[in-house]
């Protein structure tokens, strides 16, 4: 399973989002720090989920990181999050 699939699966399970778009943006970072040959090092995530309602931006980000787990987060160099409640 790819990292992108792992991210999608973890976020679906934790938040049941109405919108989930995970984009592997690694190729745009070729030659920069953290780039890994083959990609899967830089991701952009757009998610809309009722479960995020009432959470501050920091708590939303912490919730996403917790849902992904420390092992998966450690494998990702950059994770850009566009989060909102529906």
Contact map, one row per residue, 1 for C-alpha under 8 A:
11101100000000000000000000000000000000000000000000000000000000000000000000000000000000
11111100000000000000000000000000000000010000000000000000000000000000000000000000000000
11111110000000000000000000000000000000010000000000000000000000000000000100000000000000
01111111000000000000011100000000000000010000000000000000000000000000000000000000000000
11111111100000000000000000000000000000000000000000000000000000000000000000000000000000
11111111110000000000000000000000000000000000000000000000000000000000000000000000000000
00111111111000000000010000000000000000000000000000000000000000000001000000000000000000
00011111111100000001010000000000000000000000000000000000000000000000000000000000000000
00001111111110000000000000000000000000000000000000000000000000000000000000000000000000
00000111111111000000000000000000000000000000000000000000000000000011000000000000000000
00000011111111111000000000000000000000000000000000000000000000010011000000000000000000
00000001111111111001000000000000000000000000000000000000000000000000000000000000000000
00000000111111110000000000000000000000000000000000000000000000000000000000000000000000
00000000011111110000000000000000000000000000000000000000000000000010000000000000000000
00000000001111111000000000000000000000000000000011110000000000000000000000000000000000
00000000001111111100000000000000000000000000000010100000000000000000000000000000000000
00000000001100111111000000000000000000000000001111100000000000000000000000000000000000
00000000000000011111000000000000000000000000001110000000000000000000000000000000000001
00000000000000001111100000000000000000000000011110000000000000000000000000000000000000
00000001000100001111110000000000000000000000111100000000000000000000000000000000000000
00000000000000000011111000000000000000000001111000000000000000000000000000000000000000
00010011000000000001111100000000000000000011110000000000000000000000000000000000000000
00010000000000000000111110000000000000000011100000000000000000000000000000000000000000
00010000000000000000011111100000000000111111000000000000000000000000000000000000000000
00000000000000000000001111111000000000111111000000000000000000000000000000000000000000
00000000000000000000000111111100001100111110000000000000000000000000000000000000000000
00000000000000000000000111111100000000100000000000000000000000000000000000000000000000
00000000000000000000000011111100000000000000000000000000000000000000000000000000000000
00000000000000000000000011111111101000000100000000000000000000000000000000000000000000
00000000000000000000000001111111001100000000000000000000000000000000000000000000000000
00000000000000000000000000001111101000000000000000000000000000000000000000000000000000
00000000000000000000000000001111111000000000000000000000000000000000000000000000000000
00000000000000000000000000001011111000000000000000000000000000000000000000000000000000
00000000000000000000000000000001111100001000000000000000000000000000000000001100000000
00000000000000000000000001001111111110101100000000000000000000000000000000001000000000
00000000000000000000000001000100011111111000000000000000000000000000000000000000000000
00000000000000000000000000000000001111100000000000000000000000000000000000000000000000
00000000000000000000000000000000000111110000000000000000000000000000000000000000000000
00000000000000000000000111100000001111111100000000000000000000000000000000000000000000
01110000000000000000000111000000000101111110000000000000000000000000000000010000000000
00000000000000000000000111000000011100111110000000000000000000000000000000111100000000
00000000000000000000000111001000001000111111000000000000000000000000000000011110000000
00000000000000000000011111000000000000011111100000000000000000000000000000010111000000
00000000000000000000111110000000000000000111110000000000000000000000000000000011110000
00000000000000000001111000000000000000000011111000000000000000000000000000000011111000
00000000000000000011110000000000000000000001111100000000000000000000000000000000111000
00000000000000001111100000000000000000000000111110000000000000000000000000000000111100
00000000000000001111000000000000000000000000011111010000000000000000000000000000001111
00000000000000111110000000000000000000000000001111111000000000000000000000000000000111
00000000000000101000000000000000000000000000000111111000000000000000000000000000000011
00000000000000111000000000000000000000000000000011111000000000000000000000000000000010
00000000000000100000000000000000000000000000000111111110000100000000000000000000001110
00000000000000000000000000000000000000000000000011111110000000000000000000000000000111
00000000000000000000000000000000000000000000000000011111000000000000000000000000000000
00000000000000000000000000000000000000000000000000011111111100000000000000000000000000
00000000000000000000000000000000000000000000000000000111111100000000000000000000000000
00000000000000000000000000000000000000000000000000000011111110000000000000000000001000
00000000000000000000000000000000000000000000000000000011111111000000000000000000000000
00000000000000000000000000000000000000000000000000000011111111100000000000000000000000
00000000000000000000000000000000000000000000000000010011111111110000000000000000001000
00000000000000000000000000000000000000000000000000000000111111111000000000000000100000
00000000000000000000000000000000000000000000000000000000011111111100000000000000000000
00000000000000000000000000000000000000000000000000000000001111111110000000000000000000
00000000001000000000000000000000000000000000000000000000000111111111000000000000000000
00000000000000000000000000000000000000000000000000000000000011111111110010000000000000
00000000000000000000000000000000000000000000000000000000000001111111110000000000000000
00000000011001000000000000000000000000000000000000000000000000111111100000000000000000
00000010011000000000000000000000000000000000000000000000000000011111110110000000000000
00000000000000000000000000000000000000000000000000000000000000001111111110000000000000
00000000000000000000000000000000000000000000000000000000000000001101111111000000000000
00000000000000000000000000000000000000000000000000000000000000000000111111100000000000
00100000000000000000000000000000000000000000000000000000000000000001111111110000000000
00000000000000000000000000000000000000000000000000000000000000001001111111110000000000
00000000000000000000000000000000000000000000000000000000000000000000011111111000000000
00000000000000000000000000000000000000001000000000000000000000000000001111111000000000
00000000000000000000000000000000000000011110000000000000000000000000000111111110000000
00000000000000000000000000000000011000001100000000000000000000000000000001111110000000
00000000000000000000000000000000010000001110000000000000000000000000000000011111000000
00000000000000000000000000000000000000000111100000000000000000000000000000011111100000
00000000000000000000000000000000000000000011100000000000000000000000000000000111110000
00000000000000000000000000000000000000000001111000000000000010000000000000000011111000
00000000000000000000000000000000000000000001111000000000000000000000000000000001111100
00000000000000000000000000000000000000000000111100010000100100000000000000000000111110
00000000000000000000000000000000000000000000001110011000000000000000000000000000011111
00000000000000000000000000000000000000000000000111111000000000000000000000000000001111
00000000000000000100000000000000000000000000000111001000000000000000000000000000000111
